[in-house]
Amino acid sequence: MKGFFLILFFTKSIFFFAQSGTKDVLTDWNSIVDSSFSISYPKTWTLDRSGENGTSFYLFSPFLSSNDVFQENVNLIIQDVKGYGITLDEYTQFSIDDIGKSIQNSRILENIRKNAHGLSYHKMVYTGEINGFNLTFMQYYWVENEKVYLLTFTAEPDQFSKYLPVADMILNSFVMK
């Protein structure tokens, strides 16, 4: 079962319009509407639905310059865990253990349970090295209807705070159906 979940770490909501101006920002956004979820993203980002690395999608930010070697991205992996009886608490603990074992020089920065749209989910922010890249990951994960939904924003550490407002909007737009 551990091997089953390892892939989750090697790949990688409706908007509340409480503030005026937020609607204006979202006019330049696209949406993915799938049978089990929906999510919105900036039109300047590139959508990849190839299924690479077991993802439902990747969203890639534009390159910042010709010297930029990493595209910040958001991806979603949906894993069927039917018959395993996995809870959100168990998945959270597995994730914490696996980050420490699988990600070089890993450090967990945030580890918190949250609620949105009537569902509990877990938010994990951590740093580490994969394939020679130092990266920062922000993951939201849910265990619902015998499936794990793993939504991940991945960025270079020096770009993380720059992309965080947009990444928050993307991740917080995610709604399960």
Secondary structure, 3 states (H helix, E strand, C coil): CHHHHHHHHHCCCCCCCCCCCHHHHHHHEEEEECCCEEEEEECCCEEECCCHHHCCEEEECCCCCCCCCCCCEEEEEEEECCCCCCCHHHHHHHHHHHHHHHCEEEEEEEEEEEEECCEEEEEEEEEEEECCEEEEEEEEEEEECCEEEEEEEEECHHHHHHHHHHHHHHHHCCEEC
